[in-house]
Amino acid sequence: MMVRNLVWLAVIAVVCVGLAGCRHRTQVAAMPPMPPPGEVPLVSAPEPAKPPLVASVPVPPVPLPKRTAQPKAAKPKKKAEPAASPELVASATPPPVASVIGSLSAGGDEVTEQKKQAAEAMAEVEKRLAGLAAATIASQKEGLARVRNFLRQAHEAYSSGDADGALTLATKAKVLLEDLLK
């Protein structure tokens, strides 16, 4: 039994020495301390050079493309054609009876009044265009071309029976002509 106690004692001693570890440790060389930073003089950035002032140069107006006079194509004369007859469809129902109210119209007196106003407005613009001085015509070519275009469209609307459109276009031509002559 004594041997057995000695064996246990040896085992316990070895375990204790093993757990305690080696006392000899190598020390890592410490880095030498950094010297304190010295004062670094601050350098100020140079002031930016002032850009030279650029004088504004007037820009000449861009000329608009000139319209070349194109010969107007002759409109073919319309041949007298018989009025197109409505398609006849056979049906078992009798044709509708004429309405008791009659046909509706766009207001006869109002339309004739608008036609009269449109004709007067077109005549007034044409009269003012005919009385323009040559210097005004030369200096306002583009604007006068627009006035004549509105007037031409007004005549077309008038001949097609659109009194309201003709009056509107004639009024546009009149207002534009007044603006040009100011």
Secondary structure as UniProt FT lines:
FT   HELIX           2..20
FT   HELIX           108..130
FT   HELIX           134..139
FT   HELIX           141..159
FT   TURN            160..161
FT   HELIX           163..180
//
